[in-house]
């Protein structure tokens, strides 16, 4: 995925990632950030940018929604308008649950695709019929988990 605006504007990856985290926090996603950026040196006070000792190819964010069944997590590799996809990142994206995103719109589309792929109902929706609200009276006893 590549957001239309990200291709026109030069937006640093750190800014996009901060916006994505802020957006996901609004919707109460649990977020694990695997990269640290913009780290200030404790001795001299200068700010260093770039990945900080993470495994090559590891996605920047690992997220889950409370209505996804445990232990389901989704990986988001955040890219700025000028950052390239490494071969490791591309391989992980092609293998499954890692999504390469350049914008919040890409994250929204990735979450929708992820939930469709896993047949996870949206929060408050019936797990047996994803098109209607949960009644709380499910035959298989799952509504309490999702409702």
Secondary structure as the mmCIF struct_conf table of DSSP 4:
data_model
#
loop_
_struct_conf.conf_type_id
_struct_conf.id
_struct_conf.beg_label_comp_id
_struct_conf.beg_label_asym_id
_struct_conf.beg_label_seq_id
_struct_conf.end_label_comp_id
_struct_conf.end_label_asym_id
_struct_conf.end_label_seq_id
HELX_RH_AL_P HELX_RH_AL_P1 UNK A 4 UNK A 8
BEND BEND1 UNK A 9 UNK A 9
HELX_RH_AL_P HELX_RH_AL_P2 UNK A 13 UNK A 26
TURN_TY1_P TURN_TY1_P1 UNK A 27 UNK A 28
STRN STRN1 UNK A 30 UNK A 33
BEND BEND2 UNK A 38 UNK A 38
STRN STRN2 UNK A 39 UNK A 40
HELX_LH_PP_P HELX_LH_PP_P1 UNK A 41 UNK A 41
TURN_TY1_P TURN_TY1_P2 UNK A 42 UNK A 44
STRN STRN3 UNK A 47 UNK A 48
BEND BEND3 UNK A 50 UNK A 50
BEND BEND4 UNK A 53 UNK A 53
HELX_LH_PP_P HELX_LH_PP_P2 UNK A 54 UNK A 55
TURN_TY1_P TURN_TY1_P3 UNK A 56 UNK A 57
BEND BEND5 UNK A 60 UNK A 60
STRN STRN4 UNK A 61 UNK A 64
TURN_TY1_P TURN_TY1_P4 UNK A 66 UNK A 67
BEND BEND6 UNK A 68 UNK A 68
HELX_LH_PP_P HELX_LH_PP_P3 UNK A 69 UNK A 69
TURN_TY1_P TURN_TY1_P5 UNK A 70 UNK A 71
STRN STRN5 UNK A 74 UNK A 78
TURN_TY1_P TURN_TY1_P6 UNK A 81 UNK A 82
HELX_LH_PP_P HELX_LH_PP_P4 UNK A 83 UNK A 86
HELX_RH_AL_P HELX_RH_AL_P3 UNK A 87 UNK A 95
BEND BEND7 UNK A 96 UNK A 97
STRN STRN6 UNK A 98 UNK A 101
BEND BEND8 UNK A 102 UNK A 103
HELX_RH_AL_P HELX_RH_AL_P4 UNK A 104 UNK A 118
TURN_TY1_P TURN_TY1_P7 UNK A 119 UNK A 119
HELX_LH_PP_P HELX_LH_PP_P5 UNK A 120 UNK A 122
TURN_TY1_P TURN_TY1_P8 UNK A 123 UNK A 124
STRN STRN7 UNK A 125 UNK A 125
BEND BEND9 UNK A 127 UNK A 128
TURN_TY1_P TURN_TY1_P9 UNK A 130 UNK A 131
BEND BEND10 UNK A 132 UNK A 132
STRN STRN8 UNK A 133 UNK A 133
BEND BEND11 UNK A 136 UNK A 136
TURN_TY1_P TURN_TY1_P10 UNK A 139 UNK A 140
BEND BEND12 UNK A 141 UNK A 141
HELX_RH_AL_P HELX_RH_AL_P5 UNK A 143 UNK A 146
#
